[in-house]
Amino acid sequence: MVLKSRFAMLTVLSVCAGLLVGPAGCSSSSESNGGVTSPSSPQVSVVRLLEDLAGRQVFPRDNWWNADVSNAPVDPQSDAYIRSLGGAGRYMHPDFGRSPYGLPYVTVGASQPRVPIGLFRYAAESDNGFPGDAVGYPIPEEAKALPNYIEGGVPGGGSSGDRHLLIIDRDRWLLYELFAAEWNPAARQWEAGSGAIFNLSSNDRRPEGWTSTDAAGLAVFPGLVRYDEVFGPGEITHAFRFTAGAVNGHVWPASHTTWTAQGYLPLGARLRLKASVDLSGYPPPVRKIFEAMKKHGLILADIGVSLFVQGTMDSRWDNGVLNPAFHSIKATDFEVIQLGWR
């Protein structure tokens, strides 16, 4: 989490280039989503960190992450829920930036070897492998020894923090996610708190009652603010994930409940940035992020600091620009969409 001791003036935001501090990310070598298919001939798997995937469809267009909620009804208890987040005293914060802040993701090819997870702490609700495929996750060797492949930036994951490891098979369009990922050198095995695998061409949801690698039972990667999309040519067409300090059960599309605290939002609840919020003073990249919040909203996915929005760990982010922009948006600038709306 990146916090500033004081807010910069919004006049700084007039310089769009302030967000761009490095070269563009690598372009994807794949040209179409396709289904879950094997390549026609064996190929060496190419491992890429933060590959540019802006041109690819993550989950079908009618998936809950991609829904247009511009005209969705407001929940009757919206004002009370907003107060539970902190009301006018709570500002939005970008829970991402340069290492170690944010969540990295890595892409691999279909031939990447599957590595069994030696220990899941929540084994009953974890996936051991994709159905019909070899058991395991396509974890690249780089994740053991190199920094920034796992949330927190520590090679091999370390032993503290959420330590999400997000892997995308770009050929078969599968998403592999691990929570509390850690390489155990003594046992010579990967271990994790939980693991979930998603077909990015499908609307399949976790079984009711199951967790994933977040508290809500949702996929993590689809809800991230990503550099390749913010600076890509098109609009951002999905919701973002955010956290709250307390929750009250869950509603669709979430599948998992952590605890029940009356008066708070349930996991799976969706916020929408009010149409009346003026975005004209923000530079185009920031405005693109906020426009997505008006059209697709934010989905409550996990427990943490209220109104922290998750994104990728990327050296190209400039939090000197992002932080004051996000901090200018208060909880009262949002409204809660009717719970469970679909």
C-alpha positions as CSV (number, residue, x, y, z in Angstrom):
1,M,0.0,0.0,0.0
2,V,1.4,3.4,-1.1
3,L,0.5,6.3,1.2
4,K,1.7,9.9,0.8
5,S,2.2,12.2,3.8
6,R,0.4,15.0,2.1
7,F,-1.6,15.3,-1.1
8,A,-0.2,16.9,-4.2
9,M,-2.3,19.6,-5.8
10,L,-4.5,18.4,-8.7
11,T,-2.8,20.8,-11.0
12,V,0.0,18.2,-11.2
13,L,-2.5,16.0,-12.9
14,S,-2.5,18.1,-16.0
15,V,0.7,16.4,-17.1
16,C,-0.4,13.1,-18.5
17,A,3.2,12.0,-19.1
18,G,3.8,11.9,-15.4
19,L,2.3,8.4,-15.3
20,L,4.6,7.1,-18.0
21,V,8.1,6.5,-16.6
22,G,9.3,3.6,-18.6
23,P,9.0,1.7,-21.9
24,A,5.8,0.0,-23.0
25,G,5.3,-3.6,-21.8
26,C,5.9,-6.6,-24.0
27,S,3.3,-7.3,-26.6
28,S,1.5,-10.6,-26.6
29,S,2.6,-13.2,-29.1
30,S,-1.0,-14.6,-29.3
31,E,-3.6,-13.0,-31.6
32,S,-6.8,-14.6,-30.5
33,N,-8.5,-15.9,-27.3
34,G,-9.5,-19.2,-28.6
35,G,-10.8,-22.0,-26.3
36,V,-8.9,-24.3,-24.1
37,T,-6.9,-26.0,-26.8
38,S,-3.4,-27.5,-27.0
39,P,-1.0,-26.1,-29.6
40,S,-0.6,-28.2,-32.8
41,S,3.0,-28.9,-32.1
42,P,5.1,-28.7,-28.9
43,Q,6.8,-25.4,-28.4
44,V,9.1,-24.0,-25.8
45,S,7.1,-22.0,-23.2
46,V,8.0,-18.3,-23.2
47,V,7.7,-16.7,-19.7
48,R,6.8,-13.1,-19.6
49,L,6.3,-10.8,-16.7
50,L,3.5,-8.2,-17.2
51,E,2.8,-9.1,-20.8
52,D,0.6,-6.7,-22.7
53,L,-2.8,-8.4,-22.8
54,A,-4.9,-5.3,-23.5
55,G,-6.2,-6.7,-26.8
56,R,-7.5,-10.0,-25.3
57,Q,-10.9,-10.6,-23.8
58,V,-10.7,-11.6,-20.1
59,F,-13.9,-13.7,-19.5
60,P,-16.9,-13.3,-21.9
61,R,-18.3,-9.9,-22.4
62,D,-21.5,-10.8,-20.4
63,N,-19.4,-11.9,-17.4
64,W,-20.0,-10.0,-14.1
65,W,-16.6,-8.4,-14.3
66,N,-17.4,-6.9,-17.7
67,A,-21.1,-5.9,-17.1
68,D,-22.2,-2.3,-18.0
69,V,-23.8,-1.1,-14.7
70,S,-24.4,2.5,-15.9
71,N,-28.1,2.1,-15.5
72,A,-28.3,-0.5,-12.8
73,P,-30.6,0.3,-9.9
74,V,-29.2,1.9,-6.7
75,D,-29.6,-0.2,-3.5
76,P,-32.2,1.3,-1.1
77,Q,-29.5,1.2,1.7
78,S,-26.8,2.8,-0.5
79,D,-26.3,5.8,1.8
80,A,-25.9,3.7,4.9
81,Y,-23.4,1.4,3.2
82,I,-21.4,4.3,2.0
83,R,-21.3,5.6,5.6
84,S,-20.0,2.2,6.7
85,L,-17.0,2.7,4.3
86,G,-16.2,6.0,6.0
87,G,-18.4,8.4,4.1
88,A,-16.9,11.8,3.2
89,G,-14.0,11.1,5.5
90,R,-12.7,8.1,3.5
91,Y,-10.9,8.7,0.2
92,M,-10.1,6.1,-2.5
93,H,-6.5,4.9,-2.7
94,P,-4.6,3.1,-5.4
95,D,-3.3,-0.1,-3.7
96,F,-0.6,-0.6,-6.4
97,G,2.5,1.0,-7.8
98,R,6.2,0.1,-8.1
99,S,7.5,-3.0,-6.3
100,P,6.6,-4.1,-3.7
101,Y,3.1,-2.6,-4.1
102,G,0.5,-4.2,-6.1
103,L,0.1,-7.6,-7.8
104,P,2.3,-8.9,-10.6
105,Y,1.2,-11.4,-13.2
106,V,3.2,-13.8,-15.4
107,T,2.3,-15.4,-18.7
108,V,3.4,-18.7,-20.0
109,G,2.8,-21.0,-22.9
110,A,0.8,-24.2,-23.0
111,S,3.9,-26.4,-22.8
112,Q,5.0,-24.9,-19.4
113,P,5.4,-27.8,-17.1
114,R,2.8,-28.2,-14.4
115,V,4.2,-28.2,-10.9
116,P,2.1,-29.9,-8.1
117,I,1.4,-27.9,-5.0
118,G,2.8,-29.9,-2.1
119,L,0.5,-28.4,0.5
120,F,-2.7,-26.4,0.4
121,R,-3.8,-25.0,3.8
122,Y,-7.4,-24.8,2.5
123,A,-7.2,-28.0,0.4
124,A,-10.9,-28.7,0.4
125,E,-11.7,-25.5,-1.6
126,S,-8.6,-25.5,-3.8
127,D,-8.0,-26.7,-7.3
128,N,-5.2,-29.3,-7.8
129,G,-5.2,-28.8,-11.5
130,F,-7.4,-27.9,-14.5
131,P,-9.9,-30.7,-15.4
132,G,-8.5,-33.0,-18.0
133,D,-5.0,-31.6,-17.6
134,A,-2.0,-32.7,-15.6
135,V,-2.1,-32.0,-11.8
136,G,-0.3,-28.8,-10.9
137,Y,0.2,-25.1,-11.8
138,P,2.5,-23.8,-14.5
139,I,4.9,-22.1,-12.1
140,P,8.0,-20.9,-13.9
141,E,11.4,-21.5,-12.3
142,E,12.0,-17.7,-12.3
143,A,9.5,-17.4,-9.5
144,K,11.8,-19.2,-7.1
145,A,14.8,-17.0,-7.5
146,L,13.8,-13.7,-9.1
147,P,12.0,-10.8,-7.4
148,N,8.6,-9.4,-8.4
149,Y,7.0,-12.6,-9.7
150,I,4.9,-12.9,-6.5
151,E,3.0,-10.3,-4.7
152,G,5.4,-8.6,-2.2
153,G,8.3,-8.9,-4.6
154,V,10.2,-11.5,-2.6
155,P,11.8,-14.4,-4.6
156,G,10.0,-17.6,-3.7
157,G,7.2,-15.6,-2.0
158,G,8.7,-15.3,1.5
159,S,6.6,-16.1,4.5
160,S,4.4,-13.1,5.1
161,G,1.8,-11.1,3.3
162,D,-0.8,-12.3,0.8
163,R,1.8,-13.5,-1.7
164,H,-0.6,-13.9,-4.7
165,L,1.0,-15.7,-7.6
166,L,-1.0,-15.1,-10.8
167,I,-0.2,-17.1,-13.9
168,I,-1.9,-17.0,-17.3
169,D,-1.5,-19.7,-19.9
170,R,-1.7,-17.4,-23.0
171,D,-2.2,-20.3,-25.4
172,R,-5.1,-22.1,-23.7
173,W,-6.4,-18.9,-22.0
174,L,-6.4,-20.3,-18.5
175,L,-5.8,-18.3,-15.3
176,Y,-4.0,-20.0,-12.4
177,E,-4.0,-18.2,-9.0
178,L,-2.3,-19.0,-5.7
179,F,-2.7,-17.3,-2.4
180,A,0.1,-17.3,0.2
181,A,2.4,-18.9,-2.4
182,E,5.8,-20.0,-1.0
183,W,8.7,-22.1,-2.2
184,N,9.7,-24.5,0.6
185,P,13.4,-25.3,-0.1
186,A,13.7,-27.8,2.7
187,A,10.7,-29.8,1.3
188,R,11.6,-28.9,-2.3
189,Q,8.0,-28.1,-3.0
190,W,5.6,-25.1,-3.6
191,E,3.0,-24.5,-0.9
192,A,0.0,-22.2,-0.7
193,G,-2.9,-21.2,1.3
194,S,-5.4,-21.8,-1.5
195,G,-5.4,-22.2,-5.3
196,A,-8.0,-21.5,-8.0
197,I,-8.0,-22.1,-11.7
198,F,-10.3,-20.2,-14.2
199,N,-11.1,-20.7,-17.8
200,L,-11.0,-17.1,-19.1
201,S,-13.3,-18.0,-22.0
202,S,-16.0,-19.2,-19.7
203,N,-18.4,-17.7,-17.1
204,D,-17.9,-20.6,-14.7
205,R,-18.2,-19.5,-11.1
206,R,-16.7,-21.1,-8.0
207,P,-19.0,-23.6,-6.2
208,E,-21.2,-21.9,-3.7
209,G,-19.5,-21.6,-0.4
210,W,-16.0,-22.0,-1.9
211,T,-13.2,-19.5,-1.6
212,S,-10.6,-18.7,-4.3
213,T,-7.5,-16.7,-3.6
214,D,-9.5,-13.8,-2.2
215,A,-12.2,-13.7,0.4
216,A,-15.1,-13.4,-2.1
217,G,-14.3,-16.5,-4.2
218,L,-13.7,-14.4,-7.3
219,A,-10.7,-14.3,-9.7
220,V,-8.2,-11.7,-8.8
221,F,-6.5,-10.8,-12.1
222,P,-9.7,-9.6,-14.0
223,G,-10.3,-6.9,-11.4
224,L,-6.8,-5.3,-11.4
225,V,-6.0,-1.8,-12.7
226,R,-3.4,-2.7,-15.4
227,Y,-0.8,-0.4,-17.0
228,D,-1.3,-2.0,-20.4
229,E,-5.0,-1.1,-20.4
230,V,-4.6,2.3,-18.9
231,F,-2.2,3.3,-21.6
232,G,-3.7,1.1,-24.4
233,P,-5.8,2.5,-27.2
234,G,-9.2,1.3,-26.0
235,E,-11.4,1.9,-23.1
236,I,-11.2,-0.2,-20.0
237,T,-14.2,-2.7,-20.1
238,H,-14.3,-4.3,-16.7
239,A,-14.8,-3.5,-13.0
240,F,-12.0,-3.2,-10.5
241,R,-11.7,-5.0,-7.2
242,F,-11.6,-3.2,-3.9
243,T,-11.4,-4.0,-0.2
244,A,-13.4,-3.0,2.9
245,G,-12.5,-3.1,6.6
246,A,-15.5,-5.2,7.5
247,V,-18.1,-7.3,5.5
248,N,-21.5,-8.9,6.0
249,G,-21.7,-12.2,4.2
250,H,-21.7,-12.4,0.5
251,V,-24.0,-11.8,-2.6
252,W,-23.7,-12.8,-6.2
253,P,-21.3,-13.0,-7.9
254,A,-19.2,-13.8,-4.8
255,S,-19.4,-17.4,-3.6
256,H,-17.7,-17.2,-0.2
257,T,-18.4,-15.7,3.2
258,T,-15.7,-14.8,5.7
259,W,-17.7,-13.2,8.5
260,T,-20.9,-11.5,9.2
261,A,-20.9,-7.9,10.5
262,Q,-24.3,-6.2,10.4
263,G,-24.6,-2.9,8.6
264,Y,-21.6,-3.5,6.3
265,L,-21.4,-4.4,2.6
266,P,-21.4,-8.0,1.6
267,L,-18.6,-9.5,-0.5
268,G,-19.6,-9.2,-4.1
269,A,-21.3,-5.9,-3.6
270,R,-20.7,-3.4,-6.4
271,L,-20.0,0.4,-6.2
272,R,-20.5,2.8,-9.1
273,L,-18.8,6.2,-9.4
274,K,-21.7,8.7,-9.6
275,A,-22.4,10.1,-13.1
276,S,-22.3,13.6,-11.6
277,V,-18.6,13.4,-10.6
278,D,-16.7,15.8,-12.9
279,L,-13.7,14.0,-14.5
280,S,-12.7,16.9,-16.9
281,G,-9.8,18.0,-14.7
282,Y,-7.9,14.7,-14.8
283,P,-5.4,13.7,-17.5
284,P,-6.6,11.0,-20.0
285,P,-5.0,8.0,-18.3
286,V,-6.6,8.8,-14.9
287,R,-9.8,9.8,-16.5
288,K,-9.9,6.4,-18.3
289,I,-9.7,4.6,-15.0
290,F,-12.4,6.7,-13.4
291,E,-14.7,6.4,-16.5
292,A,-14.5,2.6,-16.1
293,M,-15.7,3.1,-12.5
294,K,-18.7,4.9,-13.8
295,K,-19.5,2.2,-16.4
296,H,-18.4,-1.0,-14.7
297,G,-17.9,-0.1,-11.1
298,L,-15.9,-1.6,-8.3
299,I,-16.6,-5.1,-6.8
300,L,-15.9,-5.8,-3.1
301,A,-13.5,-8.8,-3.3
302,D,-11.6,-8.9,-0.1
303,I,-11.1,-7.5,3.4
304,G,-8.5,-4.8,4.0
305,V,-8.5,-1.0,4.2
306,S,-11.8,0.4,3.0
307,L,-11.8,1.7,-0.6
308,F,-8.4,0.5,-1.5
309,V,-8.4,-0.4,-5.2
310,Q,-6.0,-3.1,-6.4
311,G,-3.8,-3.0,-9.5
312,T,-0.6,-4.4,-10.9
313,M,2.9,-4.1,-9.4
314,D,4.6,-2.2,-12.2
315,S,7.7,0.0,-12.2
316,R,6.0,2.3,-14.8
317,W,3.4,3.6,-12.4
318,D,3.9,7.0,-10.9
319,N,2.2,7.3,-7.5
320,G,3.1,10.9,-7.3
321,V,0.3,11.3,-9.9
322,L,-2.0,8.4,-9.0
323,N,-2.2,9.0,-5.3
324,P,-3.6,12.6,-5.3
325,A,-5.9,11.7,-8.2
326,F,-7.4,8.7,-6.3
327,H,-7.5,10.6,-3.0
328,S,-9.6,13.3,-4.6
329,I,-12.4,10.8,-4.9
330,K,-14.4,10.2,-1.6
331,A,-16.6,7.4,-0.6
332,T,-19.6,9.7,-1.0
333,D,-18.8,10.0,-4.7
334,F,-20.0,6.4,-5.1
335,E,-23.3,4.7,-4.9
336,V,-24.1,1.1,-4.1
337,I,-25.8,-0.9,-6.9
338,Q,-28.7,-3.1,-5.8
339,L,-27.1,-6.0,-4.0
340,G,-27.0,-9.2,-6.1
341,W,-28.0,-7.3,-9.3
342,R,-27.4,-9.1,-12.5
